[in-house]
Amino acid sequence: MSASNKPGPSESVFVQLHINDLRTTDSPALSLAHSQGKKHITHFLPIYVFDERILPLDCIPGFSASRQTKDVQGKTSIDKAEKETEEDAEEEEIKPLGQEDKPSRTTTNQPATKDRDHRSTGRVGPRSRLGNFWRVGRHRAKFLVETVFDLKKTYESKGGGLIIACGKPEDVAVKVVESLVKSGKKVEGVWTQKEVTTEEVTLLRHLRHGLERSGVELHLVDSKPMINPSDLPFKIEDIPGVFTSFRKLVEALGDDMVRDPLPEVKKVKPLPQRPASLSKDVFILSGELLIMDAILRYILAPLIAEPQFGDDLEARPIPQTEEEWKTYTIPPLDPRSAHPFIGGETSGVARLDDYLGTLTGGKHGKGEGGSKAMSYKDTRNGMVGEAFSTKFSGWLANGSLSGRYIGWRVRQLQDRLREEGKLDKHVAGNVYWISFELLWRDFFFWTCERFSHEPSYTAKKNNQRKNKGQPSGEALPGEAGTASSLFNLGGWKEVLRPAESQKTLGDWKGFNLDDPKDPIRRLMEGNTGIPFLDACMRELAITGFMSNRGRQNVASFWGTDLYVDWRVGAEIFETHLIDFDVCSNWGNWQYQAGVGNDPRSYRQFNQIKQANDYDPDGEYVLTWIPELGQVDRRFVHTPWLISDAEKKRCGLGTPGGYPSSPLLVQPQWKKHYPSNRAPPKPKNDNKQNKNKGPHQNGKA
């Protein structure tokens, strides 16, 4: 311990930096701070920072994002506008297609240089690298703000509190610690969740480096997966490349696969007195900004002023006066949404109770309910409504529910149903499938960690850049690396099979998002003329949710039929999805694009067959494409087949109407075209789907 962090006479502070672990239930750091071994801890200080690199925060009164964040000029990692991070974080440089060291051809696959209003070139603010989309769209931003304020309320109800700030989480945490130490308090350490992907690992390394100046240690908590890492029957570097092999190994653990959650902390230690100097160094929310509706307006206003592709929201200018802010309102939830939930641990636990049944204590969680879970596998490929799937993924993504807690709740339901004599083979299969889907999430998390230590072919070829007096580029024991093949066009395939990968990199097609006729722009706008896909993309943009069935079909069409840079698809999903999880989203897109660690490299869905199987009466398509309301139901998935006279009568092909012809037609679609027979009955039997794959985002 350095001289600057000598123990004080009485006060000892335990700091938790929340990032993607926004909960008090099954929280390892919270539990440790209140354990018998930490009786000497007098104060518990949880911190959450709205990160200026992923959220537009400049409308918040008094706050101004750093110059580096405002103008990242095409850099690729979370803080690469700052030279020190650029030299620190990259074991390899992530380069857009067409910007390789020795480009062999000219493509249009450059990062978008203008937004939809043709504003200045370069990435400005918290935007994606290739598509220039908002890093976080309005739906996820709203869910996140709701989650943070729910966490604050929960801490306060237990006697504690939560500091909410704006800026860069690592900078804020370092400054908070420095101020505490200077005021004479002993800081026990800083605890935060372990992450395994490039930007997040870079953040953690800078946090550790900054804390060293105060003699304070950073502790990483491995609380993201359902399975405890120490229980894995293999080393991370030996994780199987195929999910089925992974699943069989971990399921062999039996009841030990999922540990019991940590006991509830009912009384939280108080916040320490805030040093007076802290407000000068850190932008901490106070006054009106601690009212959720107020901060929500300021964060969402830039996103509402520039809706992303496919969102039918009418753009509204950012208020310029105090009076305009007072009357500014947030758009209501679309009534068609299959995800009608608010963010936060409280609503997440309520959803668990609704889906898995309630718990009333006892060894096996005596309770009642659980009918939705008892039919989960039968309904999980549904398209309309909130009940067909668990929708747990949004709470899992920001950590307001832990994978372990959900896995344990599933086990409690299984035990209860077994005791009640209700766990027959069919029900058992339905309930088990929730855990099955959660295992996909774990699989992608640990696969990402494995590849975080393995630079790609390109990085090895470039021999990497050396660090110059910055935080070490080497991972500490138990820490993930910063290799970025997760975000490279060649994916993990370029690490595993570099020769094969290099042969196909030049085949990916270009894109131009400034062109309204560009295929992927039409797809993002839900205007391809292929109703099943268009309905999926409209639902995504308008509500922040898309079903698993939709996600797989869209990703397949994007990467296999159009063969356009799959990373742009991953980016637009990252923008819109409430349940965006970096490992699951990008891992799933690699999987569908054939560049992942799975040796199978071709995975094409037949969208007409899929539409017939999972939306046989057209209910889903008509929910999102009301323009097809006059089309004969038999042709609702293939409206290009109706006569020209019928197209005219139904308004197809008219200005502002739905396209009269599709973006493309695949030969294999034709055998699934409608006949004069009645529409087929709905099918929920999973055996009919030959294109089995993961739930996007590892969601159940």
Secondary structure, DSSP 4 states (H G I P E B T S, - for coil): --GGGPPPSS-EEEEEEESS---STT-HHHHHHTSGGGTT--EEEEEEEEETTTS--TTSTT----HHHHB-TT--STTTTSHHHHHHH-SS----TT-SSS-SS--S-SPP-S-TT---SS-BSSB-SSS--BSS-HHHHHHHHHHHHHHHHHHHHTT---EEEEE-HHHHHHHHHHHHHHTT-EEEEEEEE---SHHHHHHHHHHHHHHHTTT--EEEE--SSSS-GGG-SS-GGG--SSHHHHHHHHHTTGGGGSPPPPPP--SPPPPPPPPTTHHHHSEE--GGGGSHHHHHHHHHHHHHHSPPTT--PPP-PPP-SHHHHHT--PPPPPTT-S-----SHHHHHHHHHHHH-----TTTT-----TTGGGHHHHTT--SSSSSS--THHHHHTTSS-HHHHHHHHHHHHHHHHHTT---HHHHHHHHHHHHHHHHHHHHHHHHHHHHTS--HHHHHHT-PPPSSSS-SSPPTT------GGGSTTTTHHHHSHHHHHHHGGGSBP--TT-TT-HHHHHHTT-SS-HHHHHHHHHHHHHS---HHHHHHHHHIIIIII-B-HHHHHHHHHHH-TT--HHHHHHHHHHHHT-SSSS-------HHHHHHHHSTTSHHHHHH-GGGTTS-GGGTT-GGGS-HHHHHHHTTTSTTS--SS-S---GGGGGGS--SSPPPPP---GGG-SS--PPGGG--
